């Protein structure tokens, strides 16, 4: 699966342009993005696509020198499971984050 990078979004689409998977992380304030949406089409769920998207987002955010706040429930779970990637997070307690979306 090929992923397309935009400044605050990474996604994959089918030949018709329909979004099959995406992670969205808009700039919230200077130097801080909010990972607020992770979506994977039902036909692709269970194949590790969401984890791949979050890994790509982590690499992209880190390369840009940004910090992140995960407000999507999947992103919060991802960072709890992958604590080695918490270096990009704004100093927050993952258990106290207000979740704004779901996968």
Backbone bond lengths (Angstrom), bond angles and torsions (degrees), N, CA, C in turn:
res aa  C-N    CA-C-N  psi(-1)  N-CA   C-N-CA  omega(-1)  CA-C   N-CA-C  phi
1 X - - - 1.445 - - 1.531 108.50 -
2 X 1.306 115.11 130.55 1.460 121.15 178.48 1.526 109.35 -93.91
3 X 1.320 115.31 135.70 1.457 120.94 179.59 1.520 109.75 -108.23
4 X 1.322 114.91 143.18 1.458 122.65 -179.84 1.526 107.34 -107.55
5 X 1.329 115.17 131.39 1.460 121.10 -178.36 1.519 110.15 -102.62
6 X 1.316 115.75 131.17 1.453 123.29 167.62 1.527 105.90 -120.58
7 X 1.305 118.50 174.09 1.467 119.52 -174.13 1.526 112.65 -59.47
8 X 1.321 118.49 -37.26 1.459 121.18 -177.20 1.526 112.51 -130.95
9 X 1.332 114.81 31.32 1.466 119.35 -177.19 1.519 108.88 -161.30
10 X 1.331 115.76 141.94 1.460 122.19 171.69 1.521 105.48 -129.00
11 X 1.341 116.95 131.11 1.457 118.71 -176.54 1.522 111.82 -150.79
12 X 1.328 113.92 167.54 1.458 122.21 173.37 1.520 106.71 -128.56
13 X 1.320 115.88 143.02 1.461 120.87 -179.20 1.522 109.43 -133.94
14 X 1.328 115.27 157.82 1.460 119.24 175.58 1.526 109.77 -84.18
15 X 1.322 116.60 -177.10 1.469 121.75 -176.36 1.524 112.73 -61.92
16 X 1.335 117.01 -25.65 1.465 121.07 179.58 1.532 112.32 -88.14
17 X 1.321 117.05 -1.35 1.456 120.63 179.61 1.514 114.78 90.35
18 X 1.329 117.23 4.14 1.461 120.58 177.75 1.528 109.65 -72.50
19 X 1.317 116.42 131.41 1.466 121.04 -179.91 1.526 108.98 -70.82
20 X 1.336 115.18 124.84 1.461 121.35 178.86 1.525 111.92 -100.03
21 X 1.319 116.23 -27.26 1.463 121.21 -179.85 1.520 108.17 -161.13
22 X 1.335 116.09 144.64 1.460 118.77 177.13 1.518 111.32 -160.47
23 X 1.313 114.02 154.03 1.458 122.55 168.01 1.526 105.55 -128.11
24 X 1.326 115.66 133.43 1.464 121.84 -175.97 1.529 108.26 -120.40
25 X 1.334 115.44 133.67 1.471 120.30 -177.81 1.529 110.18 -144.55
26 X 1.349 116.34 76.23 1.469 119.87 -179.49 1.527 112.15 -67.61
27 X 1.322 114.32 153.08 1.458 121.18 176.18 1.524 108.17 -68.17
28 X 1.311 116.36 123.90 1.464 121.12 -178.77 1.522 111.30 -95.32
29 X 1.311 116.35 -41.60 1.463 122.81 176.00 1.517 106.33 -156.44
30 X 1.309 117.44 175.97 1.461 120.66 -176.50 1.521 112.23 -48.59
31 X 1.312 115.02 115.38 1.454 120.88 173.96 1.509 116.30 77.40
32 X 1.344 117.79 6.55 1.466 120.70 -177.57 1.528 110.09 -130.35
33 X 1.334 115.56 125.52 1.462 120.99 175.29 1.525 109.09 -105.00
34 X 1.325 115.05 157.89 1.460 122.08 177.52 1.528 107.70 -113.72
35 X 1.317 117.37 111.63 1.473 120.71 176.70 1.524 105.71 -78.28
36 X 1.341 115.67 95.48 1.460 119.80 -169.72 1.525 115.28 -114.51
37 X 1.328 117.35 2.59 1.472 118.33 177.58 1.517 109.60 -154.54
38 X 1.323 114.17 130.17 1.458 122.03 169.25 1.518 105.53 -130.44
39 X 1.326 116.36 124.33 1.461 120.92 -178.95 1.514 109.16 -132.10
40 X 1.327 115.69 135.66 1.460 122.10 172.28 1.520 106.80 -135.78
41 X 1.326 116.21 126.71 1.456 121.81 178.23 1.529 109.76 -57.11
42 X 1.316 115.79 145.92 1.468 121.33 -177.77 1.526 112.63 -54.91
43 X 1.321 117.57 -31.56 1.469 120.65 -178.93 1.520 112.75 -70.06
44 X 1.334 117.81 -15.79 1.467 122.02 -177.91 1.523 113.47 -111.11
45 X 1.308 117.80 -4.66 1.466 120.31 -176.15 1.522 111.24 -65.95
46 X 1.323 114.46 146.72 1.459 120.79 179.51 1.513 113.70 87.75
47 X 1.319 116.82 0.13 1.458 120.91 -178.37 1.519 114.39 -104.77
48 X 1.314 117.37 10.07 1.459 120.52 178.38 1.518 114.74 82.61
49 X 1.332 117.12 11.28 1.463 120.60 -177.37 1.529 111.24 -67.01
50 X 1.317 117.88 -41.93 1.470 120.37 -179.99 1.526 110.69 -62.42
51 X 1.321 117.13 -42.47 1.470 120.51 178.13 1.522 110.47 -63.92
52 X 1.327 117.20 -40.10 1.463 120.92 177.69 1.529 109.91 -61.12
53 X 1.331 116.99 -44.63 1.465 120.96 178.60 1.527 111.65 -59.79
54 X 1.328 116.64 -44.20 1.468 119.43 -179.46 1.519 111.42 -68.07
55 X 1.325 117.89 -35.82 1.466 120.09 174.92 1.523 110.96 -63.50
56 X 1.329 116.62 -42.44 1.466 120.50 177.85 1.529 110.79 -64.81
57 X 1.336 116.17 -42.11 1.468 119.92 178.50 1.526 110.14 -62.53
58 X 1.319 116.83 -42.80 1.468 120.84 177.76 1.529 110.35 -56.42
59 X 1.323 116.11 -50.45 1.468 120.59 -178.94 1.526 111.18 -60.93
60 X 1.331 116.60 -42.79 1.469 122.21 -178.61 1.532 110.93 -65.52
61 X 1.323 116.44 -47.34 1.464 121.35 -178.93 1.524 110.13 -63.34
62 X 1.322 116.40 -44.02 1.469 120.69 -179.85 1.527 110.75 -64.18
63 X 1.330 117.15 -43.01 1.466 121.19 -179.48 1.525 111.81 -63.21
64 X 1.328 116.65 -29.68 1.464 121.23 178.96 1.530 112.07 -82.70
65 X 1.320 116.87 -4.94 1.461 120.54 -179.33 1.518 113.42 73.10
66 X 1.332 116.02 25.38 1.458 121.12 -178.55 1.525 111.07 -98.29
67 X 1.305 115.62 167.25 1.461 123.52 171.70 1.525 107.09 -113.49
68 X 1.329 116.47 164.58 1.460 119.97 -175.81 1.518 111.87 -136.40
69 X 1.326 113.57 150.04 1.461 122.90 169.09 1.528 105.34 -117.56
70 X 1.322 119.58 119.46 1.464 120.06 176.85 1.529 110.10 -88.52
71 X 1.325 117.56 115.63 1.461 119.71 177.37 1.519 112.01 -113.36
72 X 1.313 117.52 -6.40 1.461 122.70 174.42 1.529 107.70 -83.01
73 X 1.314 117.40 136.28 1.466 120.52 -176.18 1.523 112.28 -57.58
74 X 1.331 117.57 -38.97 1.467 118.79 179.13 1.524 110.40 -66.85
75 X 1.318 117.60 -40.20 1.466 120.55 179.82 1.526 110.87 -63.39
76 X 1.322 117.61 -40.91 1.465 120.83 177.52 1.527 109.41 -60.26
77 X 1.329 116.79 -47.13 1.469 121.29 178.95 1.520 110.88 -62.17
78 X 1.324 117.32 -42.17 1.467 121.61 178.96 1.526 110.81 -57.24
79 X 1.324 117.27 -47.52 1.461 120.25 -177.90 1.527 112.10 -71.29
80 X 1.322 117.87 -28.65 1.466 119.82 173.78 1.529 110.36 -66.36
81 X 1.333 116.43 -38.64 1.469 121.54 -178.61 1.526 112.73 -79.64
82 X 1.306 117.38 -23.44 1.468 122.77 -175.21 1.522 109.70 -123.22
83 X 1.301 116.00 65.18 1.457 120.44 -174.20 1.523 113.06 -64.16
84 X 1.324 117.35 -18.14 1.463 120.28 175.84 1.524 111.85 -67.45
85 X 1.318 117.23 -12.70 1.462 121.85 -179.94 1.535 112.01 -101.66
86 X 1.322 116.85 2.88 1.462 120.58 -177.28 1.523 113.60 -72.52
87 X 1.327 117.35 -1.92 1.466 120.32 179.35 1.523 113.12 -64.38
88 X 1.331 117.78 -20.15 1.468 119.31 178.74 1.524 112.31 -89.95
89 X 1.321 117.25 -9.34 1.460 119.70 -175.30 1.517 111.67 -77.30
90 X 1.336 114.55 142.00 1.455 120.12 168.90 1.523 104.37 -63.99
91 X 1.291 117.55 143.70 1.460 121.94 -173.79 1.525 110.84 -60.06
92 X 1.329 115.93 88.74 1.464 121.61 -178.77 1.516 110.12 -131.51
93 X 1.314 115.76 151.78 1.457 122.23 172.30 1.527 106.79 -83.21
94 X 1.333 117.69 115.09 1.463 121.27 -175.80 1.527 112.55 -60.23
95 X 1.323 117.85 -26.02 1.461 120.26 179.68 1.525 112.77 -76.35
96 X 1.331 117.69 -14.73 1.465 120.15 -177.42 1.527 113.10 -105.33
97 X 1.328 117.41 3.70 1.466 120.61 -177.95 1.520 110.39 -72.41
98 X 1.318 115.74 134.73 1.459 121.65 175.20 1.527 107.79 -78.00
99 X 1.324 115.93 114.51 1.461 120.98 -178.58 1.519 108.90 -79.09
100 X 1.348 115.62 129.57 1.463 121.25 -176.16 1.519 113.42 -106.97
101 X 1.322 117.44 -11.89 1.462 118.63 -177.09 1.509 109.25 -147.80
102 X 1.317 115.04 177.44 1.460 120.46 173.34 1.509 107.96 -139.58
103 X 1.312 116.10 162.25 1.464 120.65 -177.88 1.515 109.46 -77.09
